[in-house]
Amino acid sequence: MKTMFKHIKGDKAIWAIVAILAVISFMPVYSASTNLVYVVGNGSTFGHLLKHMLLLSVGFGIIYLVHKIPYRYFSGGSVIMFPVVVILLIFTLMQGTTISGANASRWIRIGGIGFQTSTLASLVLMVYVARYFAKQKEVNVKFKESLFQLWLPVGFILLLILPANFSTTAIVFVMVLLLAFIGGYPVKYIGIVVGSAIVVFTFFILMAMSFPKLMPNRVQTWESRISSFFDNDKDQKIGEEDYQVQKAKIAIATGGIFGLGPGKSMQKNFLPQSSSDFIYAIIIEEYGVLGGLIVVFFYFLLLFRILIVVKNTTTIFSSLLVIGVGFPIVFQAAINMAVATNLFPVTGQTLPLISSGGTSIWMTCIAIGIILSVSASKEETEEDILDDNPLNILHETLE
């Protein structure tokens, strides 16, 4: 055991928090997977648990490998990966999966495994943005230059994600704005960017409504989710989003303070996405409000440790990097729990490290690995990091 811990670097508290969240996920995923087994007719509950444990095991392997990479390599690596994710996103839009006749072009299959390219694109984009603002920190930023070097690339990626995944687009955009603000980007320019984004999004909605065959049911889905959240008229026909929220509310109300006990959830048999998008409702039903608060506590603890890592960083890039890849994890968790408790419209965001899934778990693990790489780093100068151009990094990697 001591030998194993010798090879683990970085913030030990983050290692512990991630391990605890992974262990917490086992029973809820095992319990909630009955919906997939008996309603959908997909595999067995034990099989889903084994799959989840395997995905997490691979995820911890990813964390270990990534945290061994000096974080300065991620700067140039984001530039190398940028055209790769563009190609993957375009391919996903062309070949993505359609579910129940609706456009759900989020996944492609590689070797029989579903891969959600938007999660990889989001991660690469955050590192790319952190690199840009670190390079521009001591420079008098001109909007025209930033438009071509930053906002057009960012906007292009977000437009490729938007047709199939509005919630991810919104989260990434907010995180980019946060990095811009922390990175010292002029507030008046941020206002211009936000205004331009609203115009572009409005134009996108109009185009989608004018040519519905290009993006079947997407605008209707967004409209349905928002209207069902704000509409208090219970007499109208219940849609899918209303049904999910109602079952989640029943699960939470049934759980009470201490819950029904492990595996004793009843709503897991009726609640769609009970092992992924709405797993937090199942956690509260089985472990009560107390169990739900424990989960919230560990995510806040993770946020606190991320802030500690930021405080101890020695370069601007490392600070922005940790914020860029770390904050979205906690932000996504907050949104997932808010949706399950009917504090936010349905978004389709999973609960990081707890919900069942594949690429979402692995991308979270890559982000955790990057944070640990920064926390394990020795003192480096900004020049050491930003002078590592992509060709040098590729050459060193091949060597």
C-alpha positions in Angstrom: 0.0 0.0 0.0 2.8 2.4 0.9 4.5 1.6 -2.4 1.3 2.5 -4.3 1.0 5.8 -2.4 4.6 6.7 -3.3 3.5 6.9 -7.0 0.5 9.0 -6.3 1.3 12.7 -6.5 -0.7 15.9 -6.1 -3.4 16.9 -3.7 -4.2 13.8 -1.7 -7.6 15.2 -0.6 -8.7 15.4 -4.2 -7.7 11.7 -4.7 -9.7 10.8 -1.6 -12.8 12.8 -2.6 -12.8 11.3 -6.1 -12.5 7.8 -4.6 -15.3 8.4 -2.1 -17.7 9.7 -4.9 -16.8 6.6 -7.0 -17.7 4.3 -4.0 -20.9 6.3 -3.3 -22.0 5.6 -6.9 -21.9 1.8 -6.7 -25.2 1.1 -4.8 -27.3 3.9 -6.6 -26.2 2.7 -10.0 -26.8 -1.0 -9.1 -30.2 -0.1 -7.7 -31.3 2.3 -10.4 -30.2 0.0 -13.3 -33.3 -2.1 -12.7 -35.1 0.4 -14.9 -32.8 -0.5 -17.8 -33.2 -4.2 -17.1 -36.9 -4.7 -16.5 -38.3 -1.7 -18.4 -35.9 -1.3 -21.3 -34.8 -5.0 -21.3 -31.1 -4.2 -21.3 -28.8 -6.7 -19.6 -28.8 -7.4 -15.9 -28.4 -5.2 -12.8 -25.2 -6.9 -11.8 -23.9 -6.5 -15.4 -24.6 -2.8 -15.2 -22.7 -2.5 -11.9 -19.7 -4.4 -13.3 -19.7 -2.1 -16.3 -19.8 1.0 -14.1 -17.0 -0.4 -11.9 -14.9 -1.1 -15.0 -15.5 2.4 -16.4 -14.4 3.9 -13.1 -11.4 1.6 -12.9 -10.3 2.7 -16.3 -11.1 6.3 -15.2 -8.7 6.0 -12.2 -6.1 4.7 -14.6 -6.6 7.8 -16.7 -6.3 10.0 -13.7 -3.0 8.3 -12.8 -1.5 8.6 -16.3 -2.7 12.2 -16.8 -1.4 13.4 -13.4 2.0 12.1 -14.3 2.2 14.4 -17.3 3.8 17.9 -16.6 0.9 20.3 -16.9 2.8 22.6 -19.2 2.3 20.0 -22.0 -1.4 20.6 -21.9 -0.9 24.2 -23.2 0.4 23.2 -26.6 -1.6 19.9 -26.5 -4.8 21.9 -26.7 -3.6 23.5 -29.9 -2.8 20.1 -31.4 -6.2 18.7 -30.3 -8.2 21.6 -31.5 -8.5 20.5 -35.2 -9.0 17.0 -34.0 -12.1 17.8 -32.0 -13.5 20.0 -34.8 -13.3 16.9 -37.1 -14.9 14.7 -34.5 -17.7 17.1 -33.9 -18.5 17.5 -37.6 -18.4 13.7 -38.0 -20.7 13.3 -35.0 -23.2 15.7 -36.5 -23.2 13.7 -39.7 -23.2 10.2 -38.2 -24.6 10.7 -34.7 -27.4 8.6 -33.2 -31.0 9.4 -33.6 -33.3 8.4 -30.6 -37.0 8.1 -31.1 -36.9 10.2 -34.2 -35.2 13.1 -32.5 -31.9 14.5 -33.3 -29.5 13.3 -30.6 -26.3 13.6 -32.5 -24.0 13.5 -29.5 -22.4 10.1 -29.9 -20.3 8.2 -32.3 -19.3 4.6 -31.9 -15.6 3.7 -31.8 -14.8 0.0 -31.5 -18.4 -0.7 -30.3 -18.1 2.0 -27.5 -20.3 5.1 -27.6 -18.3 8.2 -27.5 -19.7 11.7 -26.7 -17.4 14.0 -28.6 -18.8 17.2 -27.0 -17.3 16.2 -23.7 -13.8 16.0 -25.2 -14.3 19.2 -27.2 -15.4 21.0 -24.0 -12.3 19.9 -22.1 -9.9 20.8 -25.0 -11.6 24.2 -25.4 -11.2 25.1 -21.7 -7.5 24.4 -21.9 -7.2 26.4 -25.1 -8.9 29.4 -23.6 -6.7 29.2 -20.4 -3.7 29.2 -22.7 -4.9 32.2 -24.6 -5.6 34.4 -21.5 -2.3 33.3 -19.9 -0.4 34.5 -23.0 -2.4 37.8 -23.1 -2.1 38.6 -19.4 0.6 41.2 -19.8 -0.6 42.5 -23.2 -3.0 45.4 -23.9 -5.8 43.3 -25.4 -7.4 44.5 -28.6 -10.9 43.2 -29.4 -10.2 42.7 -33.1 -7.1 40.5 -32.3 -9.0 38.5 -29.7 -11.9 38.1 -32.1 -9.8 36.1 -34.5 -7.5 34.3 -32.1 -10.1 33.4 -29.4 -13.8 34.1 -30.0 -14.2 32.8 -33.6 -12.5 29.4 -32.7 -14.6 29.2 -29.5 -17.8 30.2 -31.3 -17.1 27.6 -34.1 -16.7 24.8 -31.5 -19.8 25.9 -29.6 -21.9 26.0 -32.8 -20.9 22.5 -33.6 -22.0 21.3 -30.1 -25.2 23.4 -30.0 -27.5 21.4 -32.4 -27.4 18.3 -30.2 -26.4 19.6 -26.8 -27.6 23.0 -25.7 -26.9 22.5 -22.0 -23.3 21.6 -22.6 -22.9 24.6 -24.9 -24.4 26.9 -22.3 -22.1 25.5 -19.5 -19.0 25.8 -21.6 -19.9 29.4 -22.7 -20.4 30.5 -19.1 -17.1 28.9 -18.1 -15.3 30.6 -21.0 -16.7 34.0 -19.9 -15.6 33.2 -16.3 -12.1 32.5 -17.5 -12.2 35.7 -19.5 -13.2 37.7 -16.5 -10.6 36.1 -14.2 -8.0 36.5 -17.0 -8.5 40.3 -17.0 -10.4 40.5 -20.3 -12.1 44.0 -20.4 -15.7 43.8 -19.2 -16.9 46.0 -22.1 -15.5 43.3 -24.5 -17.2 40.6 -22.5 -20.5 42.5 -22.9 -20.0 42.6 -26.7 -19.3 38.9 -26.7 -22.5 38.1 -24.7 -24.6 40.4 -27.0 -23.2 38.8 -30.1 -23.9 35.3 -28.7 -27.5 36.2 -28.1 -27.8 37.4 -31.7 -26.2 34.3 -33.1 -28.4 32.0 -30.9 -31.5 33.8 -31.9 -30.5 33.4 -35.6 -29.8 29.7 -34.9 -33.3 29.2 -33.4 -35.0 30.9 -36.4 -33.0 28.8 -38.8 -33.9 25.6 -36.9 -37.6 26.6 -37.0 -37.4 27.4 -40.7 -35.7 24.1 -41.6 -36.9 21.6 -39.0 -35.6 18.6 -41.0 -32.0 19.7 -40.3 -32.4 19.4 -36.6 -35.6 17.3 -35.9 -37.4 18.3 -32.6 -34.5 20.1 -31.0 -36.1 23.5 -30.6 -39.3 21.9 -29.6 -37.4 19.9 -26.9 -35.8 23.0 -25.5 -39.1 24.9 -25.6 -40.9 21.9 -23.9 -38.3 21.7 -21.1 -38.4 25.4 -20.3 -42.2 25.7 -20.5 -42.8 22.6 -18.4 -40.5 24.1 -15.7 -42.3 27.5 -15.6 -45.9 26.3 -16.4 -47.9 25.5 -13.3 -51.0 24.3 -15.2 -51.4 20.7 -14.0 -54.5 20.1 -16.2 -52.6 20.0 -19.5 -51.2 16.9 -21.0 -48.1 15.6 -19.2 -45.0 15.6 -21.4 -41.8 13.5 -21.0 -40.0 16.2 -19.1 -43.0 16.7 -16.8 -43.2 13.0 -16.2 -39.5 12.8 -15.3 -39.7 15.7 -12.9 -42.9 14.4 -11.2 -41.3 11.0 -10.6 -38.2 12.6 -9.3 -40.3 14.8 -6.9 -42.1 11.7 -5.7 -38.8 9.9 -5.1 -37.5 12.8 -3.0 -40.7 13.2 -1.1 -40.8 9.4 -0.3 -37.2 9.4 0.9 -37.8 11.8 3.7 -34.9 12.5 6.1 -33.3 9.0 6.3 -34.5 7.3 3.1 -36.1 3.9 2.4 -32.8 2.1 2.5 -30.3 0.8 -0.1 -32.0 -0.8 -3.1 -35.5 0.0 -1.9 -36.4 2.8 -4.3 -39.7 2.4 -6.0 -39.5 5.3 -8.5 -36.4 3.8 -10.1 -38.8 1.5 -11.9 -40.7 4.4 -13.5 -38.2 7.2 -13.7 -36.4 7.4 -17.1 -32.6 7.9 -16.9 -32.8 6.9 -13.2 -29.2 5.7 -13.3 -27.8 8.8 -15.1 -29.6 12.1 -15.3 -31.9 11.6 -12.3 -29.7 9.4 -10.1 -29.6 12.1 -7.4 -33.4 11.7 -6.9 -32.8 7.9 -6.4 -30.1 8.7 -3.9 -32.4 10.8 -1.8 -35.2 8.3 -2.0 -33.0 5.5 -0.7 -30.7 7.4 1.6 -32.8 10.4 2.4 -32.1 14.1 2.6 -29.2 13.2 4.8 -27.6 11.1 2.0 -28.3 13.8 -0.5 -26.5 16.4 1.7 -23.5 14.1 2.1 -23.2 14.0 -1.7 -23.5 17.9 -1.9 -20.8 18.1 0.9 -18.3 16.1 -1.1 -18.8 18.3 -4.2 -18.3 21.4 -2.2 -15.2 19.9 -0.6 -13.9 19.2 -4.1 -14.6 22.8 -5.1 -12.7 23.9 -1.9 -9.7 21.7 -2.7 -9.7 23.0 -6.3 -9.5 26.6 -4.9 -6.6 25.5 -2.7 -4.8 24.2 -5.7 -5.5 27.5 -7.5 -4.1 29.4 -4.5 -0.9 27.4 -4.6 -0.2 27.7 -8.3 2.9 29.5 -9.5 1.8 30.6 -13.0 -1.1 32.3 -14.5 -1.7 29.4 -16.9 -1.8 26.9 -14.1 -4.4 29.0 -12.2 -6.6 29.4 -15.3 -6.2 25.8 -16.3 -7.4 24.5 -12.9 -10.3 26.8 -12.9 -11.2 26.0 -16.5 -11.2 22.2 -16.1 -12.2 22.1 -12.4 -15.1 24.4 -12.0 -17.2 22.8 -14.8 -17.2 19.5 -12.8 -18.8 21.2 -9.7 -21.0 23.4 -11.9 -22.3 20.3 -13.8 -23.0 18.5 -10.5 -24.9 21.5 -9.2 -27.1 21.6 -12.3 -27.8 17.9 -12.2 -28.9 18.1 -8.5 -30.9 21.3 -9.2 -32.7 19.5 -12.1 -33.5 16.4 -9.9 -34.9 18.7 -7.1 -36.9 20.8 -9.7 -34.9 23.9 -9.1 -33.8 24.0 -12.8 -35.2 22.9 -16.1 -34.3 19.4 -17.4 -30.9 19.6 -19.1 -29.6 16.0 -19.6 -26.4 16.6 -17.6 -25.1 13.7 -15.6 -23.8 13.7 -12.0 -20.0 13.6 -12.3 -18.3 10.4 -11.1 -21.7 9.0 -9.8 -24.0 8.7 -12.8 -23.5 5.7 -15.0 -21.9 6.5 -18.3 -18.7 6.2 -20.3 -17.0 9.1 -21.9 -18.5 11.5 -19.3 -16.7 9.6 -16.5 -13.5 9.5 -18.5 -13.5 13.2 -19.4 -14.1 14.1 -15.8 -11.1 11.8 -14.9 -8.9 13.6 -17.4 -9.9 16.9 -15.8 -9.1 15.6 -12.4 -5.8 14.3 -13.6 -4.9 17.8 -15.0 -5.7 19.4 -11.7 -3.6 16.8 -9.9 -0.8 17.4 -12.4 -0.8 21.1 -11.5 -0.9 20.5 -7.7 2.0 18.1 -8.1 4.1 20.4 -10.2 7.3 22.1 -9.1 7.8 25.8 -9.6 7.8 26.8 -13.3 7.8 30.2 -15.0 5.1 31.3 -17.5 7.8 31.3 -20.2 8.5 27.6 -19.6 4.9 26.8 -20.3 3.8 29.1 -23.1 7.1 28.6 -25.0 6.2 24.9 -25.4 4.8 25.1 -28.9 2.8 22.1 -30.2 5.6 20.9 -32.5 8.1 20.7 -29.6 5.6 18.9 -27.4 4.9 16.4 -30.2 8.6 15.9 -30.7 9.3 15.3 -27.0 6.3 12.9 -26.8 7.5 10.8 -29.7 11.0 10.6 -28.1 
